Amino acid sequence: MNITTNLNHFITLQIINRVGYILIDRPKANCYDIHFMKQLISCLKEAEQNSEVKVIVIKSALDKFFCAGADVKVFQANTTEENKLMVDHAKLSAQLISESKKVTIAAINGHALGGGLELAMACDLRLAKEGNYLLGLPEIKLGLMPGNGGSQRLIRLIGKSKALEMLVTGDPVQPEEALRVGLVNHLFTQETFENEVIAFAEKLSKGPSMAITASKESVYKGLELSMEEGLKLESQLVDQLYETEDAKEGNLAFVEKREPNFR
């Protein structure tokens, strides 16, 4: 099934083979303002509520930019209250991504800076394209710091030492370094990037939805628990899966030596 929803000039949601592709298209650098964030929030909610969608991919229509963060010109022209409202919407979009029961993927094809990198880090996984571009949180150079979860998500992805270095210097990293430190999961060639993202997303879309959601819960909640509490949570989650249709199908497919057909 192929469904395309044009929410407006900036955001398009397209559903193909159980994958919801959220396409960002705001030249020249996909910088966001409050209208951008309202549209993104609507798109995320639509994808989340659509039972056909198993995986959500956030990608860019621009060649050199994934997202360069907040529109500085708009930010400077706004009142303090208007900027606070914009930041609140940015936080909500990140919350919707991070709390999604579906797998969320950022397809990073170009510069991901400030709020743009925060958007990518809110996703479960980050797939990147090889190239001469930067990923970073330069807010310190404006006398600020990330305000949309950037510091907390960065430390959980790459560890205290490297995260603190990136935060206090504001220095970005190239895609190869991002892969090395664990900021991105995979780095694909420019020629194969689009097809690799599609293949990766469609592979996950064919997986057992309830088990994937449970795995996400085990990882994210487990990070905040002691080992004992984490093991208890894991046991509770796996116990809930034994009698699901997907578990029955998975076991039957294994016995019959065929690929499972999960719901």
Residue frames as qw, qx, qy, qz and C-alpha x, y, z in Angstrom:
[[0.000, 0.887, 0.461, 0.000, 0.00, 0.00, 0.00],
 [0.432, 0.107, 0.032, 0.895, 1.27, 3.46, -0.90],
 [0.124, -0.884, -0.451, 0.002, -0.30, 6.46, 0.87],
 [0.414, 0.183, -0.075, 0.889, 1.01, 9.99, 0.56],
 [0.205, -0.856, -0.456, 0.127, -0.17, 12.79, 2.85],
 [0.367, 0.435, -0.021, 0.822, 0.88, 16.34, 2.04],
 [0.351, -0.665, -0.508, 0.422, 0.61, 18.13, 5.36],
 [0.117, 0.956, 0.032, -0.267, 1.99, 21.30, 3.75],
 [0.504, 0.803, -0.315, 0.036, 5.01, 22.59, 1.95],
 [0.103, -0.710, 0.668, -0.197, 7.52, 21.26, 4.49],
 [0.386, -0.236, 0.863, -0.224, 6.46, 17.76, 5.47],
 [0.718, 0.157, -0.438, -0.517, 5.27, 14.71, 3.57],
 [0.559, -0.236, 0.757, -0.244, 4.28, 11.36, 5.02],
 [0.663, 0.325, -0.519, -0.431, 4.46, 8.45, 2.62],
 [0.706, -0.256, 0.609, -0.254, 3.59, 4.90, 3.61],
 [0.670, 0.453, -0.528, -0.261, 5.20, 2.13, 1.58],
 [0.743, 0.082, -0.657, 0.099, 5.42, -1.53, 2.59],
 [0.678, -0.618, -0.385, 0.098, 4.55, -0.83, 6.26],
 [0.529, -0.187, -0.129, 0.818, 7.18, 1.91, 6.53],
 [0.050, 0.945, 0.318, -0.047, 6.18, 5.52, 7.16],
 [0.582, 0.132, 0.068, 0.799, 8.64, 7.90, 5.50],
 [0.096, -0.922, -0.254, 0.277, 8.57, 11.44, 6.89],
 [0.610, 0.351, 0.192, 0.684, 10.23, 13.67, 4.32],
 [0.227, -0.791, -0.165, 0.543, 11.54, 17.08, 5.44],
 [0.501, 0.424, 0.384, 0.650, 11.77, 19.68, 2.68],
 [0.109, -0.963, -0.195, 0.149, 12.46, 23.24, 3.87],
 [0.661, 0.389, -0.007, 0.642, 15.25, 24.79, 1.79],
 [0.543, 0.643, -0.541, -0.011, 17.96, 25.81, 2.19],
 [0.201, 0.401, -0.825, 0.345, 18.95, 23.77, 5.24],
 [0.595, -0.392, -0.686, -0.147, 15.76, 22.24, 6.72],
 [0.096, 0.102, -0.523, 0.840, 15.96, 24.74, 9.60],
 [0.243, -0.547, -0.796, -0.093, 12.85, 24.66, 11.74],
 [0.185, -0.254, 0.200, -0.928, 10.43, 27.18, 13.20],
 [0.431, 0.058, 0.678, -0.593, 7.20, 26.62, 15.12],
 [0.739, 0.365, -0.068, -0.562, 5.21, 25.95, 11.93],
 [0.487, 0.412, -0.767, -0.071, 7.73, 23.32, 10.88],
 [0.022, -0.155, 0.893, -0.422, 7.44, 21.64, 14.29],
 [0.605, 0.181, 0.386, -0.672, 3.64, 21.70, 14.27],
 [0.741, 0.406, -0.345, -0.409, 3.70, 19.96, 10.92],
 [0.348, 0.354, -0.858, 0.132, 6.25, 17.40, 12.09],
 [0.306, -0.057, 0.748, -0.587, 4.17, 16.66, 15.19],
 [0.733, 0.284, 0.118, -0.606, 1.07, 16.10, 13.05],
 [0.650, 0.442, -0.582, -0.206, 3.02, 13.79, 10.77],
 [0.117, 0.289, -0.890, 0.333, 4.46, 11.80, 13.67],
 [0.498, 0.061, 0.588, -0.635, 1.02, 11.38, 15.25],
 [0.767, 0.365, -0.141, -0.508, -0.48, 10.24, 11.96],
 [0.532, 0.401, -0.746, -0.015, 2.26, 7.64, 11.47],
 [0.085, -0.204, 0.842, -0.493, 1.97, 6.44, 15.07],
 [0.588, 0.158, 0.453, -0.651, -1.80, 6.02, 14.88],
 [0.715, 0.392, -0.376, -0.440, -1.71, 4.17, 11.55],
 [0.830, -0.275, 0.471, -0.121, -1.74, 0.45, 12.37],
 [0.870, 0.480, 0.004, 0.110, -0.23, -0.34, 8.97],
 [0.282, 0.805, -0.413, 0.319, 2.97, 1.53, 9.85],
 [0.910, -0.325, -0.176, 0.189, 5.56, -0.59, 11.68],
 [0.634, -0.198, 0.029, 0.747, 8.64, 1.59, 11.17],
 [0.130, 0.972, 0.169, -0.100, 9.03, 5.37, 10.93],
 [0.679, 0.044, 0.157, 0.716, 11.89, 6.86, 8.90],
 [0.015, 0.939, 0.105, -0.326, 12.72, 10.57, 9.07],
 [0.670, 0.091, 0.374, 0.634, 14.63, 11.71, 6.00],
 [0.011, -0.676, 0.036, 0.736, 15.55, 14.85, 4.08],
 [0.663, 0.665, 0.340, 0.059, 14.67, 15.96, 0.57],
 [0.135, 0.952, -0.267, -0.069, 17.75, 18.21, 0.46],
 [0.827, 0.394, -0.344, 0.205, 21.09, 16.98, -0.83],
 [0.429, 0.434, -0.503, 0.612, 23.43, 18.49, 1.76],
 [0.234, -0.325, 0.482, -0.780, 21.31, 18.83, 4.89],
 [0.293, -0.354, -0.885, 0.072, 19.43, 16.48, 7.18],
 [0.248, -0.886, -0.350, -0.174, 18.46, 19.35, 9.49],
 [0.435, 0.379, -0.287, 0.764, 20.52, 22.34, 10.60],
 [0.257, -0.338, -0.633, 0.648, 18.44, 23.02, 13.70],
 [0.068, 0.793, 0.476, -0.374, 16.40, 26.09, 14.56],
 [0.401, 0.697, 0.256, 0.537, 16.05, 28.93, 12.08],
 [0.464, -0.273, -0.278, 0.796, 18.35, 31.50, 13.70],
 [0.006, -0.222, -0.213, -0.952, 16.78, 34.44, 11.84],
 [0.516, -0.537, -0.495, -0.447, 13.33, 33.50, 13.10],
 [0.661, -0.417, -0.489, 0.388, 14.72, 32.86, 16.58],
 [0.339, -0.092, -0.138, 0.926, 16.28, 36.33, 16.71],
 [0.193, -0.297, -0.302, -0.885, 13.12, 38.03, 15.42],
 [0.549, -0.494, -0.651, -0.175, 10.83, 36.21, 17.86],
 [0.404, -0.696, 0.258, -0.534, 9.88, 37.36, 21.32],
 [0.079, -0.354, 0.877, -0.315, 11.10, 35.28, 24.26],
 [0.650, 0.111, 0.550, -0.512, 7.61, 33.83, 24.63],
 [0.777, 0.499, -0.167, -0.344, 7.46, 32.89, 20.95],
 [0.375, 0.530, -0.757, 0.069, 10.82, 31.15, 21.18],
 [0.340, -0.202, 0.808, -0.437, 9.74, 29.27, 24.30],
 [0.783, 0.285, 0.280, -0.476, 6.68, 28.05, 22.41],
 [0.666, 0.566, -0.454, -0.174, 8.87, 26.91, 19.51],
 [0.093, 0.439, -0.856, 0.256, 11.19, 25.05, 21.88],
 [0.580, -0.023, 0.629, -0.516, 8.18, 23.41, 23.56],
 [0.835, 0.414, -0.003, -0.363, 7.01, 22.12, 20.19],
 [0.470, 0.573, -0.671, 0.029, 10.50, 20.84, 19.40],
 [0.219, -0.306, 0.834, -0.404, 10.53, 19.00, 22.73],
 [0.754, 0.167, 0.400, -0.494, 7.14, 17.46, 21.97],
 [0.755, 0.514, -0.331, -0.237, 8.32, 16.21, 18.58],
 [0.251, 0.482, -0.813, 0.210, 11.36, 14.57, 20.20],
 [0.457, -0.136, 0.707, -0.522, 9.13, 13.06, 22.87],
 [0.832, 0.309, 0.103, -0.450, 6.78, 11.59, 20.27],
 [0.628, 0.531, -0.567, -0.047, 9.74, 10.04, 18.47],
 [0.096, 0.412, -0.829, 0.365, 11.42, 8.65, 21.57],
 [0.478, -0.016, 0.681, -0.554, 8.18, 7.28, 23.05],
 [0.684, 0.277, -0.369, -0.565, 6.94, 5.71, 19.82],
 [0.817, -0.153, 0.529, -0.172, 6.04, 2.04, 20.06],
 [0.850, 0.514, 0.078, 0.083, 7.42, 1.65, 16.55],
 [0.705, -0.194, 0.180, 0.657, 11.04, 1.61, 15.45],
 [0.204, 0.965, 0.064, -0.154, 12.14, 5.12, 14.52],
 [0.759, 0.014, 0.260, 0.597, 15.06, 5.73, 12.15],
 [0.079, 0.892, -0.098, -0.434, 16.88, 8.91, 11.18],
 [0.797, 0.355, 0.285, 0.396, 18.26, 8.69, 7.63],
 [0.230, -0.848, 0.106, 0.466, 21.10, 11.21, 7.83],
 [0.741, 0.491, 0.286, 0.358, 22.25, 12.31, 4.39],
 [0.346, 0.637, -0.052, 0.686, 23.90, 15.62, 5.29],
 [0.103, 0.333, -0.460, 0.817, 24.59, 18.19, 8.01],
 [0.576, -0.597, -0.543, -0.127, 22.81, 17.39, 11.29],
 [0.316, 0.247, -0.368, 0.839, 23.48, 20.26, 13.65],
 [0.245, -0.153, 0.356, -0.889, 21.99, 21.55, 16.89],
 [0.650, 0.110, 0.425, -0.621, 18.31, 20.72, 17.01],
 [0.741, 0.391, -0.406, -0.365, 18.75, 18.68, 13.83],
 [0.380, 0.285, -0.856, 0.205, 21.11, 16.28, 15.57],
 [0.327, -0.063, 0.671, -0.662, 18.81, 16.27, 18.60],
 [0.768, 0.233, -0.020, -0.597, 16.00, 15.19, 16.28],
 [0.680, 0.353, -0.635, -0.098, 18.15, 12.35, 14.94],
 [0.143, 0.262, -0.840, 0.453, 19.25, 11.28, 18.42],
 [0.585, -0.039, 0.396, -0.707, 15.61, 11.02, 19.53],
 [0.826, 0.235, -0.352, -0.373, 15.23, 8.18, 17.00],
 [0.920, -0.297, 0.255, -0.019, 16.02, 4.59, 17.93],
 [0.778, -0.016, 0.395, 0.488, 18.55, 4.19, 15.12],
 [0.159, 0.862, -0.165, -0.451, 20.60, 6.45, 12.87],
 [0.791, 0.234, 0.424, 0.374, 21.66, 5.44, 9.36],
 [0.048, -0.836, 0.152, 0.525, 24.13, 7.80, 7.70],
 [0.764, 0.621, 0.085, 0.152, 25.46, 8.45, 4.23],
 [0.679, -0.194, 0.121, 0.698, 29.17, 8.82, 3.54],
 [0.293, 0.807, 0.256, 0.443, 30.15, 12.37, 2.67],
 [0.385, 0.140, -0.255, 0.876, 31.76, 15.64, 3.66],
 [0.362, -0.666, -0.224, -0.612, 29.29, 16.93, 6.23],
 [0.111, 0.299, -0.653, 0.687, 29.06, 17.48, 9.98],
 [0.595, -0.555, -0.554, -0.175, 27.13, 16.22, 12.98],
 [0.391, 0.066, -0.478, 0.784, 27.31, 18.32, 16.11],
 [0.301, -0.816, -0.490, 0.060, 25.84, 20.45, 18.87],
 [0.454, 0.328, -0.068, 0.826, 27.33, 23.94, 18.44],
 [0.299, -0.847, -0.376, -0.228, 25.07, 25.70, 20.96],
 [0.634, -0.550, -0.136, 0.526, 28.00, 26.44, 23.31],
 [0.432, 0.100, 0.238, 0.864, 29.36, 28.84, 20.68],
 [0.151, -0.626, -0.346, -0.682, 26.22, 30.93, 21.13],
 [0.114, -0.327, 0.538, -0.768, 26.58, 30.92, 24.90],
 [0.789, -0.134, 0.043, -0.598, 23.93, 28.22, 25.19],
 [0.212, -0.218, 0.953, -0.011, 23.60, 24.45, 25.48],
 [0.289, -0.179, -0.810, -0.477, 21.26, 21.91, 23.87],
 [0.358, -0.038, 0.451, -0.817, 17.72, 22.26, 25.17],
 [0.797, 0.122, -0.164, -0.569, 15.86, 19.47, 23.41],
 [0.960, -0.187, 0.192, -0.082, 17.40, 16.43, 25.05],
 [0.635, 0.670, -0.365, 0.120, 20.73, 16.73, 23.27],
 [0.041, -0.636, 0.689, -0.344, 23.03, 16.45, 26.28],
 [0.683, -0.215, 0.587, -0.377, 21.14, 13.55, 27.85],
 [0.922, 0.340, 0.125, -0.137, 20.75, 11.53, 24.67],
 [0.491, 0.728, -0.463, 0.122, 24.32, 12.16, 23.55],
 [0.228, -0.561, 0.733, -0.308, 25.83, 10.84, 26.78],
 [0.802, -0.011, 0.521, -0.291, 23.69, 7.70, 26.52],
 [0.836, 0.543, -0.015, -0.073, 24.81, 7.11, 22.95],
 [0.654, 0.590, -0.337, 0.332, 28.54, 7.79, 23.07],
 [0.735, -0.280, -0.401, 0.470, 29.50, 7.95, 26.74],
 [0.313, -0.881, -0.197, 0.295, 30.41, 10.71, 29.19],
 [0.493, -0.455, 0.265, 0.692, 33.90, 11.66, 28.01],
 [0.277, 0.183, 0.582, 0.743, 33.24, 12.12, 24.28],
 [0.057, -0.779, -0.589, -0.206, 29.80, 13.61, 24.90],
 [0.343, -0.827, -0.155, 0.418, 31.21, 16.23, 27.25],
 [0.418, -0.253, 0.390, 0.780, 33.94, 17.10, 24.76],
 [0.160, 0.442, 0.638, 0.610, 31.40, 17.66, 21.99],
 [0.199, -0.841, -0.503, -0.021, 29.17, 19.72, 24.29],
 [0.387, -0.791, -0.051, 0.471, 31.79, 22.06, 25.78],
 [0.350, -0.268, 0.456, 0.773, 33.75, 22.63, 22.57],
 [0.536, 0.623, 0.192, -0.536, 30.81, 22.67, 20.19],
 [0.074, 0.489, -0.727, -0.476, 33.07, 20.92, 17.68],
 [0.867, 0.219, 0.038, -0.446, 31.24, 18.63, 15.24],
 [0.525, -0.277, 0.777, 0.209, 32.31, 15.24, 13.90],
 [0.386, 0.327, -0.620, -0.600, 32.45, 13.79, 10.41],
 [0.879, -0.031, -0.149, -0.452, 30.28, 10.76, 9.55],
 [0.729, 0.231, -0.618, 0.184, 33.20, 8.33, 9.90],
 [0.102, 0.254, -0.650, 0.709, 33.92, 9.57, 13.44],
 [0.624, -0.163, 0.152, -0.749, 30.21, 9.47, 14.25],
 [0.896, 0.047, -0.390, -0.206, 30.20, 5.80, 13.31],
 [0.533, 0.282, -0.666, 0.439, 33.35, 5.09, 15.31],
 [0.063, -0.190, 0.586, -0.785, 31.99, 6.60, 18.54],
 [0.003, -0.351, -0.927, 0.130, 28.52, 5.10, 18.16],
 [0.232, 0.366, 0.173, -0.885, 26.60, 8.23, 17.25],
 [0.692, 0.311, -0.262, -0.596, 25.32, 6.49, 14.11],
 [0.844, -0.119, 0.500, -0.154, 24.61, 2.79, 13.63],
 [0.753, 0.228, 0.495, 0.367, 25.61, 2.34, 10.00],
 [0.047, 0.711, -0.259, -0.653, 27.42, 4.33, 7.33],
 [0.734, 0.391, 0.541, 0.126, 26.48, 3.59, 3.73],
 [0.379, -0.043, 0.413, 0.827, 28.03, 4.74, 0.47],
 [0.264, 0.385, 0.013, -0.884, 26.45, 7.63, -1.39],
 [0.361, 0.131, -0.705, -0.597, 25.45, 5.30, -4.21],
 [0.406, -0.210, -0.887, -0.068, 23.70, 2.73, -2.01],
 [0.050, -0.016, 0.549, -0.834, 22.37, 4.90, 0.84],
 [0.572, 0.008, -0.033, -0.819, 18.74, 5.25, -0.30],
 [0.770, 0.032, -0.568, -0.290, 18.36, 1.56, -1.11],
 [0.413, 0.073, -0.783, 0.460, 20.11, 0.51, 2.11],
 [0.248, -0.047, 0.425, -0.869, 17.74, 2.64, 4.20],
 [0.723, 0.029, -0.217, -0.656, 14.72, 1.14, 2.46],
 [0.708, 0.086, -0.701, -0.010, 16.03, -2.42, 2.86],
 [0.203, 0.096, -0.721, 0.655, 16.87, -1.87, 6.53],
 [0.410, -0.016, 0.281, -0.867, 13.47, -0.33, 7.31],
 [0.770, 0.058, -0.341, -0.536, 11.51, -2.96, 5.40],
 [0.533, 0.109, -0.812, 0.211, 13.41, -5.75, 7.14],
 [0.014, 0.009, 0.662, -0.750, 12.33, -4.36, 10.51],
 [0.539, 0.038, -0.010, -0.842, 8.78, -3.77, 9.27],
 [0.744, 0.037, -0.593, -0.307, 8.43, -7.52, 8.72],
 [0.258, 0.165, -0.820, 0.483, 9.42, -8.30, 12.31],
 [0.385, -0.544, -0.744, 0.045, 7.14, -9.14, 15.27],
 [0.049, -0.715, -0.056, -0.695, 5.71, -5.80, 16.39],
 [0.673, -0.702, -0.070, -0.220, 4.98, -6.70, 20.01],
 [0.875, -0.229, -0.035, 0.425, 8.42, -8.25, 20.54],
 [0.460, 0.435, 0.016, 0.774, 10.10, -5.22, 18.99],
 [0.284, -0.764, -0.050, -0.577, 8.13, -2.85, 21.22],
 [0.830, -0.555, -0.055, 0.019, 8.99, -4.99, 24.25],
 [0.791, 0.070, -0.044, 0.607, 12.67, -4.97, 23.28],
 [0.160, 0.636, 0.001, 0.755, 12.60, -1.17, 23.09],
 [0.562, -0.732, -0.042, -0.382, 10.99, -0.96, 26.52],
 [0.909, -0.313, -0.084, 0.261, 13.54, -3.36, 27.98],
 [0.625, 0.263, -0.044, 0.734, 16.46, -1.29, 26.67],
 [0.015, 0.637, 0.019, 0.770, 15.19, 2.19, 27.47],
 [0.648, -0.677, -0.025, -0.348, 13.72, 1.43, 30.88],
 [0.928, -0.176, -0.152, 0.290, 16.59, -0.93, 31.70],
 [0.468, 0.498, -0.182, 0.707, 19.08, 1.92, 31.33],
 [0.251, -0.627, 0.187, -0.714, 17.55, 3.57, 34.38],
 [0.873, -0.405, -0.036, -0.268, 17.32, 0.40, 36.50],
 [0.390, -0.573, 0.721, -0.023, 19.69, -1.70, 38.54],
 [0.258, 0.246, -0.886, -0.297, 20.71, -5.04, 37.02],
 [0.112, 0.192, 0.925, -0.309, 18.31, -6.86, 39.35],
 [0.395, 0.543, 0.368, -0.643, 15.40, -4.61, 38.44],
 [0.363, 0.513, -0.488, -0.605, 16.31, -4.77, 34.76],
 [0.117, 0.101, -0.979, -0.133, 16.30, -8.57, 34.77],
 [0.243, 0.378, 0.769, -0.455, 12.91, -8.54, 36.47],
 [0.419, 0.588, 0.002, -0.692, 11.56, -6.21, 33.79],
 [0.266, 0.376, -0.769, -0.443, 12.97, -8.45, 31.06],
 [0.048, 0.105, 0.987, -0.109, 11.26, -11.50, 32.57],
 [0.338, 0.511, 0.521, -0.595, 7.94, -9.69, 32.77],
 [0.395, 0.580, -0.272, -0.658, 8.15, -8.59, 29.17],
 [0.221, 0.261, -0.886, -0.314, 9.14, -11.97, 27.75],
 [0.195, 0.226, 0.901, -0.315, 6.38, -13.67, 29.76],
 [0.426, 0.564, 0.271, -0.653, 3.87, -11.42, 28.00],
 [0.352, 0.535, -0.525, -0.560, 5.13, -12.53, 24.60],
 [0.243, -0.151, 0.957, 0.045, 4.91, -16.32, 24.93],
 [0.387, 0.437, 0.798, -0.151, 1.22, -16.55, 24.01],
 [0.288, 0.639, -0.081, -0.709, 1.15, -13.92, 21.29],
 [0.833, 0.499, 0.207, -0.119, 0.26, -14.84, 17.72],
 [0.377, 0.817, -0.436, 0.015, 3.69, -13.68, 16.59],
 [0.320, -0.522, 0.777, -0.143, 5.44, -16.04, 19.02],
 [0.789, 0.149, 0.571, -0.174, 3.30, -18.93, 17.83],
 [0.700, 0.710, -0.012, -0.074, 4.01, -18.04, 14.20],
 [0.097, 0.802, -0.588, 0.039, 7.72, -17.68, 14.87],
 [0.501, -0.323, 0.793, -0.127, 7.97, -21.11, 16.46],
 [0.801, 0.374, 0.440, -0.156, 5.82, -22.74, 13.79],
 [0.539, 0.811, -0.216, -0.074, 7.90, -21.18, 11.01],
 [0.141, -0.671, 0.727, -0.045, 11.08, -22.43, 12.68],
 [0.657, -0.049, 0.742, -0.127, 9.72, -25.99, 12.81],
 [0.730, 0.571, 0.369, -0.074, 8.47, -25.79, 9.23],
 [0.570, -0.217, 0.370, 0.701, 11.79, -24.28, 8.08],
 [0.274, 0.681, 0.446, 0.512, 10.24, -21.21, 6.44],
 [0.131, 0.229, -0.158, 0.952, 10.25, -17.46, 6.91],
 [0.021, -0.497, -0.734, 0.463, 7.74, -16.31, 9.56],
 [0.006, -0.545, -0.444, -0.711, 4.80, -14.15, 8.53],
 [0.208, -0.333, -0.570, 0.721, 4.47, -11.79, 11.48],
 [0.065, 0.826, 0.556, 0.060, 1.53, -9.44, 11.88]]
